[in-house]
Amino acid sequence: MEKVTLFELDTPYRERMTIEACAFGPEDAKTSVGIVGAMRGNEVQQAFICASAVRRLQAAEAAGALADDVRIVVIPEVNSFSMNIAHRFWPMDNTDINRMFPGYDQGETTQRIADGLFRAIQNCTYGIQLCSFYLPGEFEPHVRVTDTGVIDLARSWELARLFGLPYAVLKEPAPFDTTTLNYNWQVWGTHAFSLYSPKTDRIDEASATFMVDCIMRFLAGVGALRDAGSAEVAAPPFALPGAPLFETRQMRESSLVNVRTSRAGFFRRAVYVTDRVKRGDVLAEILSTQDCAVLEELVSPCDGTVFFRHGPAMVNADTIAFKIAPETLEEF
């Protein structure tokens, strides 16, 4: 492994901002994989997953299990300034780096950061981004593929199954998606995938280990890892990931059924992410902040699985509190 500096930027208030990566394999490899972690300051779990992946790859390297003709570049965190103060977006102007791609080297600070990062990883064969969602809460672990119309979608679906996650979600891009890393990776010919872990702003080691297993399974599937059983080296234990625990269900993002609140108040949850629910089951109650009276019951509109659940203890009116993956999904 080598430590690589991908981008540096002078700042008026603190030390230079540096984006560093952990790289495995030769620079001139025919196949390359980019893995990007925290782009926002509250994406602690995403940074932890990437750091854990680095540790697993170090063990694979020591065991001789990395392919000779593949380069893997892992970037645990992009926005270290925001992480230092636990602020989600760029602290000077509250802009989102993941809405600035492909970037502009003469633009605003976040445009320059996006440009510096993208120049370093735009030619990857495969791209994996550990993402968080705009809604605060917990997700069923899944991989998302954005239908840009640029990359062969059938091939992307085939690759998405390699992770072995419970769901692969096809996202129809909105206008703002055209400025994200995932979208621009695809424009430059990269098969790009967004991975979503249940947590964001706190570490969950069990789910992090699961996500690292999925990443390693993908790397093995694209030929970046090999069986090290015959390697003539003294190395720590390393094993290729086993068969996935799930048969990946493919669905469109539009198939998810949203459950919205009509009142604001305390959010008393009755179900967890991954729970199976029936039509009419109580998902949560909205309680009065004055006397804890029940203002509203949120019930499931269909049979299915809890895919997303609102996280904070308080909730506003007209907020998506749950997303339900219906039992029967649209074929495509």
N, C-alpha and C positions, 0 to 999 in steps of 0.2 A: 504493500500500500504506500502511496505517496500523498502528501498534503499539497494541494494546489490552490493558489490564489486566483480566482476567476475574475474578480473585479474589485477595484478600490476607488474610493471617493473621498475627497477632502470635505470636511464639514466645518462650519464656523463656530460650533459650540463645544465639540468634543474631539476625541481622537479620530483618525481616519476610519471610515466605514469599510469593512472588508468582507467579501463573500468568499468563503473557503469551501473546498470540496475534498473528499477522500476518494482517490482514484485507484482503480485496480486494472491491471492489464496495459498493453502497449497503446501509445497514442495513435499509431497508424493502423489499429485493428479495423477489419472490415465491418464488424458489427459493434455498435455501442449502445449502452443503456444509460439514460439519465434518470436519477431519482431525486426529486426535489421535496423538501420538507416544509418547514414553517416559513410562509411568506407574510404572515400576519403575526402581530405581537402576542396574541393569546393562544396561538396554536402550539401549546406545550406538548400535547400528545403526539402531534405530527412530527415535531423535532425529536421526541423520544423514540418514535418508531424508526426514524432514519438512523439515529445513533445506534439503536439496537441492531439494525441491519448492517451497519458498518462493523460492529463487533462480530456478527455472524459471518460476514464476508472475510474478515481477518482470519477466522478459524478455517474457513474454506481455503483461503490462500495458503495458510500454513500446512494444510493437509494435501495440497496439490490438486484441489478440486475445482479450480477456476480454469476455464478454457483459455488456451493460449492466444486465440485470435478474437477475443472479445474484450472491450473496455467498459468498465462500469464506473460511473461517476455519481457519487452520493453527496448531496448538498443538504445537510441537516437543517440549516436555517439561513434564510435570506435577509430577513429584517431584524437583525440583532438589536438595533436601536430601540424599536418598539417592544421587543421582548424584555429588554432591561427595565422597562417601566410598566410592563403588562398592559400596554395600550394596543388595541387591535390594528389600527392603521398607522401610517407614517405620522410621527408626533408633531411635526412642524405645521402641516396643513391638512392632516386627517384624510389623506388620499390613500387609495388602495393600490399597492404595487401590481396585484393581479387584475387590474383594470387598465394597465398601461402598456401591454405588449402589442407589437414587437418592440416598443420603446423608441426613444429618440435621444441621441447623444448630446443634442444641444437644447433639450427641453427642460421641463421641471425636474426636480430631484428624483421623484419616483419614476419618471420616464427614463432618466439616465440609468437608474438602477436596473430597470427592466431591460433596457438596451444592453447593458453590460452583461447581465445574466444570459440573455437570449443569444448573444453573439457566441457565448461559450458552449451552449448546449443545443443550438438550433439544428445541427446536423445529426442528431442522435437517430439511430434506427428505431429505438423504442423509448418512450418517455412515460414515466410514472410520477404523478404528483399526489402527495398526501394533502388532502383538502379539508376545509371546514365549510359549513353551510352558513348562509346569511341568517337563518333562523337559529336562535340559541336553543340547543337541546341535544338529544341523543338519537343516533341512527342505527338501523340494522346495518351491519357491515356490508358494503357493496362496492362495485366498480361501475363507473359511468363512462360511457362512450358518447362523444358529441358527434352528431351527424352533420359534418361540414360539407359533404358532397365532394371532398377532395381525395380522401383516402378510401381504399376499397373497404366498404363497410362489412362485407362478409368475412374478410380476413381479420378485421378488428374484432368481430364477434368471436371468431375462432380463438384469437389470442386472449380475449377477455376471460374465456372459460378456463385458461391455464391457471388463473389465480385460485380457483376453487372457492370463490366467495358465494354466499347464499343467493345473491342477486347480481345481475348485470343490467344496468338501466341505460336505455337509449334516450339521449337528450336532444330535443330539437332546439337549435341555438336561438336565443333571443339576441337582439341587436348588441347588448352589452357583452355578450359572449365573444364577440369578434376581437375583443381586446384582452382576452385571457391567455394564459400560457398554453393551456390545452389546445385551444382553437388554432393559435399561431404555430404551435408545434406541427399540427396536421397540415397547415398551409405549406410548410417547408418539408413535407414528406415524411414526418415521423408518425408512427402508430402511437397515439397518446391515450393514456388512461388516468382517470381521477379516482383515487381510492378514498373511501370515507370510513373512518373509524367511529365507534360509538361516542367517544369522548373528544373534547377539544382543549379546554383550559385546565385540565388536570390529568395526571398520569394514571392510567389503568394498565398495569403490567400484563394482566391476562389477555386483554384485547390487543395490546401492543405485540405480544408474542404471537398471537394468532395472525395479525397482519404481516409480521415479518415472515412467518411460515408461508403466507400467500405470495409474498414477493419472491421468496426463494424458490417456490414452486414455479412461478412464472419464469424466473431466470433459468431454471433447469429445463423448462419447456422450450425456450428459445435457444438452448445450447450454450448458455453462459456458464453452467455448472456441469460437472461430470462426476462419475463415480470415482472416488479417491481410494477405493479399497486396495488397489495395487500400487499406490504411490509409495516410492521407496524413501520416505521421509519420516522423521520422528515428529509427530504432530498431535495437537489436542484432538479430542474426539470430534468428528464431524460426520454428519450423515445427510444424504439428500432428503428433501422433504417427502413425506409419505403421501399416499392418495388423499385427495380432498375429503373433508367431512360432509360436504354438501354437493348435490347436483344443482349446478347454477341455473336459476330461473331467469329467463330473459323477459324484460318488459319495457314498455315505453314509460317515460316519466309521466306522461299524461294519464296513464292508467291508475296512478296513485290517487286515492280518494282523500280529499282534505276534510278535516273536521275543524270548524272555526268556532271561536267563542262569540257570544253576543253581549256578554257582560265582562266587566273587569273585576279583579279581586285576587284573593289568595287562590293558588292553584293546588288542589288536593288530587294527586294522581291515584288511580285505582289499578292501572295496568302498567306493564313494563314493555320496553322494546323487545321484540321477538315473540311476545305473547300471542296466542291464537285467540281471536274474539269472534263472537257471533253477532249478527244483526240485532241491535237493541241493547247489547251489553253496555254497562256504564264504564266509561273510560276515565272520567275525572269529574270533579265538582268544582265550581267556582264559588268561593265563600266571600261573604261581606267582610270588608276590613273594619267594620264598626262592631259587629256582634257575631261574626262567623256563621251567620245564617246562610243556608244554601241558596244562592241566587240562580244557579243554572246547573243542570246535569248535562254533560257531554256524552252522547251515546254513539256506538258504532253504527254507521249507515249500511254496513254490509258484513258478510262473513269474510274473514281474512286474517292477516298478520299485522301487528303494530310495527310499522316501518320507521316512523319518527314520532318522538314525544317531546313536547315543550319541556325545557329544563328548569328555568328560574322559578322561584317560589311564588312570584306574582305574575299575572298575565293581564294584558290589555284586551279591550273589546275588539272584535273583528280581527283576531289573530289566529293563524293556523296553529292549533294546539297538537294535532295528530295528523299523520299520514298513514292510511291503511292500504296495504298491498292486498287487493281482493283475491279471493280464492281462485276465481277463474280469470285468467289474463288473456288479453287480446293476442291473437296469433299474428305474427308478421315475419 
